[in-house]
Structure formats: structure tokens, C-alpha cells
Amino acid sequence: MKNAFRLLLLAIFSLSLHTLKAQSKDTGGVPTVALNHIAMYVHDLEKSTAFYENVLQLKQIPEPFKDGLHTWFTLGPAGQLHLIQGAEQHIKRNKNDHMCFSVLSIEDFISNLNKHKVEYTNWPGTAKAPTVRVDGVKQVYFQDPDGHWIEVNDDASLR
């Protein structure tokens, strides 16, 4: 059930990005659906917050609850990422269930991963090696402190 929900969130995210790029003429250019946020259930909020802030270099934004159980980050026009404390530890996760971020330079991003001692692989699992897709996009995969898989690539659409 959790994997199906995550896949639904990823599908909504993809759809909303496509919708924002190809705005409907029927709605006067206003998207009919857009991603608002992705919620990630984490075990150690402080550790996960530091990871997303330092490794992914996301910017924290104010969260309304102020209960010590939430951290919110902006994802720019794509929406927000909400971390919520309370998850069990050591949940096994499949690499097919992942979030993906694009960066201008995969080499600079890999340097940041190395600086923070974050292990990364290519899609088949070879350590310290990016995958180069048939379209030339380079991508790496790694896990956050709770084992959520993250892909980072240098997709040209960011440039």
C-alpha cells in the first residue's frame, strides 16, 4: 500500500510538471492540477533534515505546526517536501520507488556526495559510477537516512 501511494505521488509529480509546461488552453493557461507537496515519513527528523539540507542543498521554509515533528523544504515551482517524524527504522525500500532531482552539474553534485560521505551507485548498483542513459543524461542513486532512494541526474531540461 505504501509503495502504491509513493508511486501515485511520483505520477502526480510528473503529471504536474508536464501540466505546468504545457498549460491547457481550455483553462486560460492555468494548470488544472499541480503538485503541492511530497510527504516523507522519517525516523529521525533532525538527521533527515540535515541530510536534505546539506546533501541535496534544499532550502527550509516555515512550517505551520511548530511541533518539532515536521520540516518543510521548498522544491521551487514543483512544490514542497515535508519531512514528518515517526517512521519505524530499517524499512527495506526498492530502488524503483525513488524521487529524482536534476542538477546543472552531476560532477559537482557527486563532489558534494563525496564531501558528505554519502555512498552512491549507478542503476545496476556499481559503486561510485554514474549511469549514462541512451539520451546522454548521467544519473546516480543513493539513499537518505531512512533508506528512501533518490536519483540525481543532469537532465538538460534544467538548463
N, C-alpha and C positions, 0 to 999 in steps of 0.2 A: 504494500500500500504506500509506504514512504517513497519507494523508488518511482512508483507511478505518479505520485504527487510532484516529485522533483522533475520528472520528465515533462509533466504538464507545465511546470513553471518555466523550464527551458524552452518549451514550444511557444509559450506566451511571450517570452522574452524575444525569441526570434521573430515571431509574428509582429510584435510591436515595433521592432527596429525596421522591418520591411514596411510596415504601415506608415511609419514616420518618413521613410524615404520616398514612398510612392503614395502620397496623400490622395485620398479619394476626392474626385470632382463632385460626387453626389453630396458631400458634407461640407462643401465650400473650403476644402483643403484642411479641415480639422480631422485629425485621426479619430476613428471610431473606437479604437482600443489602443491602450499604451501601457507598458509595464510601469507599475508604481513602485514595487519593491520585491526583493527576494529575501526571505527569512531563512536564516541558518541557525539550527539548534546546536549549541556548543556546550561542552562540559565546563571548560574554564574560560570564563568571559575575558578575564584580564590577559591571559595568554593568547587567546584568539584575536582580541583587539590589537595587541602588539603585532601579531603576525600580519593582519590585514593592513595595518598602518605602516609597518616597516618594510615588509617584503613586497606587498602589492602596491604600496605607497598610496593607499586610498585616504581621502580626507574625511575626518569625522565631522558629523553635523549634529546639531542639538536633537535630542530625543525627548519626547514629552513626559515619559513615565518617571524618570529620575528616581528609579527604584534600585539601581545597581545591578539590574538583570538584563539590561539592553545596551547595545552600542549601535549607532546608526552611522553609515558612510554614504556619501554621495557617489553615484555612478554616472554623474553628468546627465545628459539628456535621456539616458537609458533608465534612470530611476534611482533607487536606493538599495543598499544592502543592510539588512537588520540582523545583528547577532543577538541571540537570545540564550541566556544561560539556563542550564537544567538538563542537558542531554546526558545519557549514560556514556561511560567511557568505552573505548575499544570496540566500536561498531565497525564491522567489516564493510567496506564500500567497494564498488566496482568502478573501474576507470571510465566505463561508458556513461556513468552518471557523474557529469562534471559541469563546471562553469568554465567559460572561456573569456579571456580578456585579450585585446590586441594592444601591442606596443609599437612605437616607432622603430625601436632597435632591439631585436632579440638578443644581440650580443651584449648590449648594456644591461638588459634585464637579467641575463644569465650571470653577469658580473655581480649584480645585486643578490641573486640567489646564493652565489658562492660566498659573498661577504657575510650573509646571514646563516651560512652553513646549512642551506636547505638542499636536500637531495632531489635531483630531478632526472627524468628519463625521457626517451622518445616513446612513441606509441607501443612498439614491441617490448619495451622495458629495458633497453640498453642504457646504463647509467651515463650521465654527463654527455649525452648525444641528442641533438635535436632531430626531429623527423623533418624531412623536406618533402612536402606534398607534391603531387604531379603538377600543380599550378605554381610551384616555387615558394610557397609560404612555408616558413620554418616554424616549428612548434615544439614546446616542451611540456611535460606533465609533472606535477608534484602534488603533495598533499598538505593540507592545513593541519594544525594540531589535533583536530578531531578526525582526520582521515578523509575529509571531503577532497575529492580530486579537482584540480584546477589545471586548465590548459592556458598557456600564454603563447600567442603567435604574433608574427609580424605581417598580418594581413594588410594588403595595400589600401584597403578601403579607409584605413585610419589616416593615411597620408593625404 
